[in-house]
Amino acid sequence: MAGINAALKSQKKPAFLLDRTESYIGVLIDDLITQGTNEPYRMFTSRAEFRLSLRPDNADVRLTEKGYRSGFVSQHRHQRCIRMKSSVEETIDKLKSMKQSKIVWDRVLNLPDSRNPKVYR
């Protein structure tokens, strides 16, 4: 973060800030600034109130746009992220429109019957 912000400052651009709701580094920086520490700081996931949304699988969605606007994410990567995000949204919309009964989904997905005692042995 310090290196990114030093580069941005040298270009007279605004600082790159990450909130504690956006990243673990945001949690770490916020904790150190607001609470201080008398001992080595250990970054535990439990320190993040939003830890369920701070997952590695959605880091692109959370951070790429902000990085692109600050100038350190390439246009190629930004476009790839936009396409991926669009594809995920289309798939979710498609799945939401596919309404079937549980019995049909069990057959389509070839799921084991929960009433079958062999399944739980």
C-alpha positions in Angstrom: 0.0 0.0 0.0 2.8 2.4 0.9 4.5 1.7 -2.5 1.3 2.2 -4.5 0.5 5.4 -2.7 4.1 6.7 -3.0 3.9 6.1 -6.8 0.5 7.8 -7.0 1.7 10.8 -4.9 4.7 11.2 -7.3 2.2 11.5 -10.1 0.0 13.9 -8.1 -2.8 11.4 -8.1 -5.2 10.7 -5.2 -4.2 8.1 -2.7 -5.4 4.5 -3.1 -7.4 3.6 0.0 -9.0 0.3 0.9 -11.7 0.2 3.5 -12.0 -2.6 6.1 -15.1 -3.7 4.2 -13.0 -4.3 1.0 -9.9 -6.2 2.0 -7.9 -7.7 4.8 -5.1 -5.1 4.3 -7.9 -2.5 4.9 -8.7 -4.2 8.2 -5.0 -4.3 9.2 -4.4 -0.6 8.4 -7.6 0.5 10.1 -6.8 -1.5 13.2 -3.3 -0.2 13.5 -4.4 3.4 12.9 -7.4 3.5 15.2 -6.4 1.0 17.9 -2.6 1.0 17.8 -0.6 -2.0 19.2 2.0 -2.7 21.8 3.0 -6.0 20.4 3.4 -7.6 16.9 0.1 -7.3 15.1 -1.4 -10.6 14.0 -4.0 -10.5 11.2 -6.7 -12.9 12.1 -9.7 -13.4 9.8 -11.8 -12.9 12.9 -10.8 -9.3 13.1 -12.7 -8.6 9.9 -16.4 -8.0 10.3 -17.0 -8.7 6.6 -14.9 -11.9 6.4 -17.6 -13.8 4.6 -17.3 -11.4 1.7 -13.5 -11.1 1.8 -12.8 -14.3 -0.1 -10.0 -15.0 -2.6 -12.5 -16.1 -5.2 -14.1 -12.7 -5.4 -11.0 -10.5 -5.1 -11.2 -9.5 -8.8 -14.8 -8.4 -8.4 -14.0 -6.4 -5.3 -10.7 -4.8 -6.2 -10.0 -4.7 -10.0 -12.2 -1.7 -10.8 -10.6 0.3 -8.0 -7.1 -0.7 -9.1 -7.9 0.2 -12.7 -9.1 3.6 -11.8 -5.9 4.2 -9.8 -3.8 3.2 -12.8 -2.1 0.0 -11.7 -4.4 -2.6 -13.2 -4.0 -3.0 -17.0 -6.9 -2.4 -19.4 -6.6 -6.1 -20.5 -7.1 -7.4 -17.0 -9.9 -4.9 -16.3 -11.7 -5.9 -19.5 -11.3 -9.6 -18.6 -12.8 -8.9 -15.1 -15.8 -7.1 -16.7 -16.4 -10.0 -19.0 -16.2 -12.6 -16.2 -18.5 -10.5 -14.0 -21.0 -10.2 -16.9 -20.8 -13.9 -17.5 -21.5 -14.7 -13.9 -24.4 -12.4 -13.8 -25.9 -13.9 -16.9 -25.5 -17.4 -15.5 -27.2 -16.4 -12.2 -30.1 -14.8 -14.2 -30.4 -18.0 -16.3 -30.4 -20.2 -13.2 -33.0 -18.0 -11.5 -35.3 -18.5 -14.5 -35.0 -22.3 -14.4 -37.8 -23.3 -12.0 -38.3 -27.1 -11.5 -39.4 -29.3 -8.7 -36.9 -30.9 -6.4 -37.7 -34.3 -7.9 -36.8 -33.0 -11.4 -33.6 -31.5 -10.1 -32.6 -34.7 -8.3 -33.0 -36.6 -11.6 -31.2 -34.0 -13.7 -28.3 -33.6 -11.3 -28.3 -37.4 -10.5 -28.4 -36.7 -6.8 -28.8 -39.6 -4.3 -32.2 -40.0 -2.7 -32.0 -38.9 0.9 -34.6 -41.5 1.9 -32.1 -44.2 0.8 -30.4 -45.5 3.9 -27.3 -46.5 1.9 -26.5 -42.8 1.2 -25.7 -42.1 4.9 -23.6 -45.1 5.8 
